[in-house]
Amino acid sequence: MAGEPLTRVRMGELGFEGDRKVLVRGGNRRLLTSRTHPQLLGLHGTLDGNGNALIHGHPWDSNEALELVRAAVGPVAELIYHDGPARFDILPLLVATDGAIAAFGHDFRRLRPNIVVGGVEGLEERSWPGKCLRVGDAMIGIQDLRGRCVMTTYDPDTLEQNPRVLKEIVQKFGGELALNCFVIQEGELKVGDAVVLATECEAAAANAGVPKDQA
């Protein structure tokens, strides 16, 4: 579903608290996503003040939420709560940088990143796999570049599809843009935090929490 902008968030072992824990299942018990049912992108997934999942402002397990989801994907859909790693396509976190977003040239929401790192030159992020990011006490490992799919072709506001967007990603970036990441060390993240790129993740993890000028 459509994402929610946050100013701060707790990052646990499996990424952001509350992220993607409510899943849509079809009549054959197969999980359904916006890749095959893009109308789901017209619904907003958020959390209330107690951390409970909402769908377009309704509790996820309410009749109102279920009716909205069934209108988007079909009458036999059901909603389930799942707290394990199977809810992620690849890894719990997707990180993008402002330099790569500028090169992309479209609304960054099409890439659906969890984290956007600012102040990054051009396509520098493409040299980051195998390194890690330290943000305060938290540590994020960078596995590889994300292969992009049809999700990027949908306008996040109008849901209008433009297949040219994915073709451009293939032509300009070899089909890969932004970074698949995992959690090394849990912590709280907030907008404006300094981000440090480290090449030795074990050493960086050992230094987590050390002021930047001492690390």
SVG drawing of the C-alpha trace seen along z (x, -y; Angstrom):
<svg xmlns="http://www.w3.org/2000/svg" viewBox="-17 -17 56 39">
<polyline fill="none" stroke="black" stroke-width="0.4" points="0.0,0.0 1.0,-3.6 3.7,-4.4 3.7,-6.8 6.4,-9.6 8.0,-9.4 10.1,-11.9 11.4,-9.2 11.1,-5.4 12.4,-2.5 14.4,0.0 14.5,3.5 16.0,6.7 13.5,6.9 13.5,3.3 11.0,0.5 8.5,1.2 5.1,2.0 6.4,2.2 4.5,4.6 3.0,6.7 -0.5,6.9 -0.7,9.0 -3.4,9.5 -4.2,13.1 -6.3,14.3 -8.8,17.1 -6.0,19.7 -4.1,18.5 -1.5,16.8 -0.2,13.5 -1.3,10.5 0.7,7.4 0.6,4.2 2.7,5.8 -0.4,7.6 -3.1,5.5 -1.9,1.9 -5.2,0.5 -3.7,1.4 -1.4,-1.6 -4.5,-3.8 -4.8,-2.7 -2.6,-4.2 -1.0,-1.9 -0.2,-3.8 0.1,-3.2 -2.0,-4.8 -0.5,-6.2 -0.3,-2.8 1.5,-1.2 -1.5,0.6 -1.8,1.0 -4.4,-1.1 -5.7,-0.8 -6.9,-4.2 -7.5,-5.2 -9.4,-2.1 -8.0,0.7 -6.6,3.4 -8.9,6.0 -12.1,4.0 -14.8,4.6 -14.2,1.2 -10.5,2.1 -11.5,5.4 -14.1,3.8 -11.5,1.4 -9.0,4.1 -11.6,6.3 -12.7,3.4 -9.0,3.2 -8.2,6.9 -11.4,8.9 -14.2,10.3 -12.3,13.3 -9.4,11.4 -8.6,11.6 -6.2,9.7 -3.7,11.6 -1.1,10.4 2.4,11.7 5.5,10.7 8.2,12.8 10.7,12.3 8.5,13.9 6.7,10.5 9.7,9.1 10.3,9.6 14.1,9.5 15.4,7.8 13.8,5.6 15.2,2.3 15.6,0.4 17.9,-2.6 18.1,-5.2 20.3,-8.3 19.4,-11.8 22.0,-11.6 20.5,-8.4 17.0,-9.8 18.0,-12.9 19.5,-10.7 16.3,-8.6 14.3,-11.8 11.0,-10.7 9.1,-10.8 11.2,-9.0 8.1,-7.3 8.1,-5.1 11.2,-3.4 9.5,-2.9 12.6,-3.4 12.5,-3.0 15.4,-5.5 16.7,-8.3 20.3,-9.4 21.0,-13.0 24.2,-14.7 25.4,-11.8 27.1,-12.6 25.5,-11.2 25.4,-7.4 27.9,-6.9 25.5,-4.5 26.3,-1.9 29.7,-1.4 28.2,-0.8 27.3,2.9 29.4,4.8 29.7,1.6 27.5,0.4 25.8,-2.7 26.0,-4.0 23.2,-6.2 23.7,-7.1 23.7,-3.7 22.1,-1.9 24.0,0.0 22.7,1.0 24.4,3.5 24.3,3.1 23.9,6.3 23.4,5.3 21.5,3.2 17.8,3.7 16.5,5.1 13.4,3.0 10.0,4.2 6.6,3.1 5.9,1.2 8.0,-1.7 5.7,-2.3 2.7,-3.4 2.3,-7.1 2.0,-7.1 -0.9,-9.7 -2.9,-8.9 -2.0,-5.2 -1.6,-5.8 0.9,-3.4 3.8,-4.6 5.8,-1.5 8.5,-3.9 9.8,-4.4 10.9,-0.8 12.4,-0.9 14.5,-3.9 15.7,-2.1 16.9,0.8 18.5,-1.5 20.2,-3.9 20.9,-1.7 20.9,1.9 17.5,2.5 18.9,1.9 18.4,-1.2 18.6,-1.7 20.1,0.8 18.9,3.9 19.9,3.6 19.6,5.5 19.9,4.5 23.2,5.1 22.4,3.2 19.0,1.9 18.3,-1.7 16.1,-4.8 16.4,-6.8 15.1,-10.3 15.1,-12.8 18.3,-14.8 20.5,-12.2 24.1,-12.1 24.9,-9.0 28.4,-7.5 29.5,-5.1 31.9,-2.5 33.8,0.1 34.6,2.4 31.2,3.3 32.5,5.3 34.7,2.4 31.9,0.0 29.5,2.1 32.1,2.1 32.3,-1.7 28.5,-2.3 27.5,-5.0 31.0,-6.6 30.9,-10.3 31.7,-10.8 34.9,-12.6 36.2,-9.7 35.2,-6.8"/>
</svg>
